[in-house]
Amino acid sequence: MTDTTRAWLLKSRPNGMPTTDNFELGDAPLAPLQDGWLRVENNWLSVDPYMRGRMNDVKSYVPPFEVGAPLQGGAVGKVVESRAPGFAVGDTVFHMQGWREAATGPAEAFNKVQPLPVEDHQWLGNLGLTGATAYFGLLRTAEAKESDTVFVSAAAGAVGSAVVQIAKAKGMTVIGSAGGADKAAWVKDLGADAAIDYKAEPILKGLMAAAPKGIDVYFDNVGGDHLDAAFATARNNARFAICGMIDSYNGGEPAAFRFIMRVIAARIAIKGFIYTDYLAELGDFYRDMGGWIANGQVKSRETVREGLESTPQAFLDLFSGGNTGKMLVRL
């Protein structure tokens, strides 16, 4: 077994929108296997917008990436060597040592997939961080319930498309926004009651037409004008779950919120979250999401790039609308 693996390293910290010059393909060391450790060969890698924040040297809920070190992210692979009880060669696991071809580490850093009849990449999508973020953000953070009207931004993205389907499975009215006619049509295919193409009309105009009586819940993946439109259309005691603000990840002028004062009059509750806030409830998530996938209530679409070499560009394409559903890299 080789003691290194090919991996993408953070060559330099980006200023604004990252470029391929901020990444470098090189060799990363693989720590020798110890008792209680595994060696895994990765088959699927995930790239996600939150990774942009970790490229900045700022304090956050997770440490920043180190310049000159391998990047990290979700991955699914097969165990090729095990010195850990409960893990055998050939087991499929998901973990956070992505952006590389192979990984080693203690068994607690790897999660054996549940015995569900799904493709391996689902553990990076609807059964992984993506689906859990959608599930807990909608049902726990926003406390969405049957009969609520829910507005979801970036509804054709990985998290947004899961939110749309979970909300429909729970009996809610759903309005999703997406960039482009094809993406808006897919959001409708997922079951949304209305889909707004924000490239064809202002988001506020579209949302007011789709929800003339207002919204009860906003699931925010975008920030900016989408968040302001949600302020403008929120009903009394609306709840906002702030998952991400991709509109601001790469700098630029912050949005001017014309309608933010409605927080007071409408008594809007706004709460940020990350899915790890709810790790104690993962059993509920696997039960519900596994059932919805099995009975067809939750479907997925993936945008798949081939080969480790494609990883940085797959990541960059997230910020220009280059994905429908989950962006994945297949090794």
Secondary structure, DSSP 8 states (H G I E B T S, - for coil): --SEEEEEEE-S--SSS--GGGEEEEEEE-----TTEEEEEEEEEE--TTHHHHTSSS--SS----BTSB--B-EEEEEEEE-STT--TT-EEEESB-SBSEEEEEGGGEEE--S-SS-GGGGGTTTSHHHHHHHHIIIIIS---TT-EEEESSTTBHHHHHHHHHHHHTT-EEEEEESSHHHHHHHHHTT-SEEEETTTS-HHHHHHHH-TT-EEEEEESS-HHHHHHHHHHEEEEEEEEE---GGGTT-S-----TTTTHHHHTT-EEEE--GGGGGGGHHHHHHHHHHHHHTTSS---EEEEESGGGHHHHHHHGGGT--SBEEEEE-
